[in-house]
Amino acid sequence: MLLSEYNIKDFISVLASKEPAPGGGAASALVGAIGNALSSMVANLTVGKKGFHDMEPLMREIIEEGQKLQDSLISLIDKDTDAFNGVAKVFKMPKDTEEQKAKRSEAMQKALMDATLVPFSIMQECVRALHLHEKALGNSNKAAVSDLGVGALCLKAALHGGWLNVKINLNSIKDSKFVDEFEKKGKQLLLEGSRIADEIYQKVMESL
């Protein structure tokens, strides 16, 4: 059974257990999916409401894009756990001979790169979801404006969580080109997403 198919209580239970996976990456993907869902909820609460007829095309766009992001972030819960298990599997490889050591080292580097790409994808999806929140703010049902603030906070937390998981893997990767590329791209996503999230939160606070 996939982690993404667990009920809430079971997922939290296994997350709290001594099992090393799921961990922070899967939790970040879940928190990101929750944050993303809130912009979709606000859009759904706006469609058909009096006074928002002109905003319906935008709201429907947010709902459509939000569904794609929701599917992606939920899938990343399982992908992150699979990536971690891939790294753990390498630790069980034999290392008695020089040839075995070389194969193990090569496999580990590949596994670490794969484990970097998943949380990086979480970061990308969180920034895309924050842009949807940005579009909804000021154009949607004002009664649900606080939900956009909560969504932005969730997405910011997920974004930073993804970055922590990118960083911890980059620390063990020997390919300097790969490390430099994802260090740069990750920092750009972190800055962009944090800025949008903070602006949304501030505007929501000012409107309350």
N, C-alpha and C positions, 0 to 999 in steps of 0.2 A: 504493500500500500504506500502510495506517495505521501510525503509529508504534507503537501498542499491539500491532500484529501482528508487529513485529520480534522476532528472537530477541535474547537478552541481549547477546551479543557485538556485534551490529550496532547495537543501540540505544546501547550505551556508546560505540561507535566514532563514530557521528554526533553524539552529545552532546559528545564530545571534539574534534570537528572545528571548523573556522572558521565553519561554518554558525551563524547567530545563533539558529536554532530547530531542534530543541528546546533549551530553556534551563532556568533554575532552576525555573520553574513546572511544566514537564513532569516534571522530576526530582523535585520535591516530591510530585506526584501519584503517581509510581511508588513512592517511598519510603513514602508513606501507604498505598498498596495492599499493599505488603509487610508493613508493620506490622499492618494490619488482618487480613491473612491468618493471622498468627500466633495471634490469639485463636481463629480458626476451627479452626486445627490443634489447639490445646489442647482445644477443645471436642470435636473428633472423636476425640481420644485419650482422652477421658473417657467418652463414650457407650459403654455396654456393659461398662465396667470394674466389677469387684467393689468394693462399698462406695460407689458413686456413683449407685445406682439412683434415689434421690430427687432427684438433680440433673439427671437426663436431660432433663426438660422445659426447664429453664433452658439447658442445653447446646444443645439443638435450636433454641431461640430464638436463641441466639448464632450458630449456624451459618446459620440462615435470614437473620437481619439482616446477618450478615457477608457473605453472598453479594451482597446488594443493595448494600452499601457497596463491595465489591470491584468490582462492575460499574461503579458510579458513578465511583470513583477512576480506574479504567483508562480510562474514557471521557474523563475530564478531562485525561489526557495529551495526547490529540488536540485537545481543545477549547482547551487553553492555547496550543498551537502555532498553531491556526487564528486565535486571537485576536491573537497576535503578528503573524502574517502580515497580518491585517487592518489593523493599525497601519502596518506596513511598506508596504502598498499605498497608503495615503494619502500617504506621502512622494513617491510617483511622480506624484501629481496635479499638473496645471499650476497655476502661480501667477503668471502674467504680468499678468493684469488684476485689478482690485479685486473683481470678481464671482467670479473663479476663486479668489482668496485667501479670500474669505468662505466659499465652498463647501468649500474645503480645510480651513479652520479648523473648520467645523461637522462635517465628516466625521471629523476627527481627534478631536474631543471625544467623538463617539459611539464611535469605535473604542477610545479609552482607557477609556471606561466599560465597554464589553464586556470589555476586557482586565483590568479590575478585578474583575468579577463572577466570572470563572473561578477565580482563586486564592482569592477569598473563599469560593467553594463548596468548594474543597479544604480550607480551614480548618474549615468546617462539618462536612464528612465526617470529618475527623480527630478532631474532638471527639466525634462520635457513635461512632466506632470506639473511642476511649478509654473511653467509657462501657461498651462491651462488655467490654473488658479488665477494667474495674473490677468488673463482674458476675462474670466468670470467676474472678478472684483469690479464693482461699480456698474455692472451690466446685468446683474442677476437679482433674484428675490432678496430684498434687504433683510427680511426676517431670518435669513439663514447666513448672514454675513459672518457670524462668529465661527460657523463651520469651515469657512474658507481659511480663517485664521488657524484653526486646529489642524486642517489639512496641510497648511504651509509648515507648521511646526513639526508635524510627523515626517514630512518629506525632507526637511532640513536635518532631522535626526537620522533618517535613513541614509541621506547623502553623506553625512559625516561618518556613519557606521560603515558604509561602503568604502570610504577613503581609508579608514583604519585597517580594513582587510586588504586593500590594495597595498598599503605601506608595509604591512608585516610580511607579505610575500615578496615584495621588491627587495627587502633587506637580505634575502637569501638567494636572489637570482644573480648569476655571474655575467649575463649578457648586458653590458653597459648601454648598448643602444636601446634595448628593450626597456631597461630601467629608466633611462633618461626620457624616453618617449612617453611612458605612462606616468612618470612623475610630473612631467609638464602638463599632459592632458588632464590628469587627475586634479592638479592644483587649479587649472582653469575652470573645470566643472565645479569644484568646491567654492571658488570665489563667485562664479556666476549664480549658482544655486543659492548660496547663503545670502547674497545681495537681494535676490528676488524674494526669498522667504522673509527676510527682515523687513523689506518694504511692504509686503503684504500684511504682515503682522502689525506694523505700525499704522497702516491705513485702516485696518480693521479696528484697532484700538481707538483711533480717532473718531471712528463712526459710531462707537457704542455710547 
